Amino acid sequence: WTTPEDEGELQPLAFGDVTLVFDGRIDNRRELCEAFGHTQAEAAAFSDAALALQAFRRWDEAFVTHLEGPFAVVVWDASNRRLLGARDTFGRRTLFYRTDGDLVTIASEPGALLGGDVAGADLDEVFLAHFFALRAAPQGRTMFASVHELPAGHGLCITDGALRLDCHGPQDLAPIRYRNIEEYGERFAELLERAVLRRMRALGSPAVMMSGGLDSTSVAALAATALARETPRRRLSVVSYVFDELTELDERQWMAPMVARYDLEQTLVTADDAWPLSDFASWQWQASGPDTGPFRPLNERLYAAARAKGHRVLLTGAASDSFFVSGRASWLADLVADGHWTEAVVELLKHVRRLG
């Protein structure tokens, strides 16, 4: 349980012939409760999963298009002998399925679908080729030949012995155009603040995993300001990794001004011995595959530090640079379209020199 509304909930939830299991967080609770006619007091009694169940009763299969936030959900509709599963648009929660004759199993991790026989499972060589080439695998494929991943923004429906996949996410997003760079900045700041505020709904106080980079410090600044606005003199807790020996990796000099400016309560975690693949022989076997990441021991050390202080929600700035590094291929064209010819040429030459 990570949010106040979820505390004490036991899943699966059932209403009539409908049974639901839900993993995630709904960010548009207020809009949903208004649509269902709930008062503010009534809304506090409904968990996110309970709201998802009400959404299914209202909108049937289209209910996932009304949910905002990270989620994976599975619904069994007994009266119609229909099984539904779905993931959010950005795929921030995972869902996997496996077919074996007339048996279909669904889980949030692939290793859970192999019945303990991970070592004997057939591997998907196409996935492995992409994995070792550091490329994204074809949509839906996993390390195991018999296990499929439901793509982000998709749903599955199983009825009358047939399995159907549908896309409920946006298909073609129109480019956003503003008059000048200042308007882009204002809109970005507005969206970032809204995103941070929505993720601060927590059982207890939320914390931030903060490095010295622009991403996590921006999140921490907004979270600290929101906490102080809600309860004066309430300090935001942050957890940070530092390096006493690998000093070229240490970011304390950039974190210190943040801690002072926003009066942050900082917990430092020494990470000299947690570099990728360190003490590899002691790593626990991951049944879902090796792609759980070489930084897992470092992250788990930070998670443990946050948990020891009573936090159940930890915000991060992780992976936001991937939008620019690998997320979109059209950024050079955007620069040209916006009239930034010189910047486009400079950036292109940088990449040519770097990539050959």
LINRA-V729981 format. One line per field, one symbol per residue. ss: DSSP state (@ for helix, = for strand, . for the rest). psi: psi as a letter, one per 30 degrees, with the letter a starting at -180 (. if undefined). burial: + if it has 16 or more other ideal C-beta (glycine too) atoms within 10 Angstrom, else -. A space follows every 10 residues. Layout:
ss->???
psi->???
burial->???
This chain:
ss->...@@@.... ..===..=== ====....@@ @@@@@@...@ @@@....@@@ @@@@@@@@@@ @@@@@@.... =======@@@ .======... .....===== ..=====..@ @@@....... ..=.@@@@@@ @@........ =..=..===. ...======. .======... .......... @@@@@@@@@@ @@@@@@@@.. ......===. ...@@@@@@@ @@@@@@@@@@ ......==== ==....@@@. .@@@@@@@@@ @@..====== .........@ @@........ .....@@@@@ @@@@@@@@.. ...==..... .@@@@@@... @@@@@@@... @@@@@@@@@@ @@@@@.
psi->kfleffkfkk llkkjbgkkk kkjakkfhee eeeeefgkle eeeffkleee eeeeeeeegb fgefffkklk lkkkkjjeeg hkkkklllef hfklkllkkj bgkkkklfke fffghfhefg kkljfeeeee efghlklkkf lafkefkkkk lkgllkkjkh gkkkkkkflk ejkkkkklel feeeeeeeee eeeeeeeegf jljakllkjk agledfeeee eeeeeeeeee jkgkkkkkkk kljeeifffk geffeeeeee eghkjkkkjk gegglkgkhe ffkkkjfflf gfkfgeeeee eeeeeeefgg kfkjklgkgf ffeeefekfg eeeeeeeggi eeeeeeeeee eeeef.
burial->-++-++---- --+----+++ +++++++-+- -++----+-- --+--+++++ ++++++---- +-++-+++++ +++++++--- -++++++++- +-++++++-- ---+-+++-+ ++++---+-- +--+--+--- +-----+--- ++++--++++ ++++++++-- -------++- ---------- ---------- --+--+--++ +++-++++++ ++---+++++ ++++-++--- -----+++++ +++------+ +---+--++- -+-+-++-+- +--+------ ------+++- ----+-+++- ++--++---- +++++++--+ ---------- -+--+----- ---+------ ------
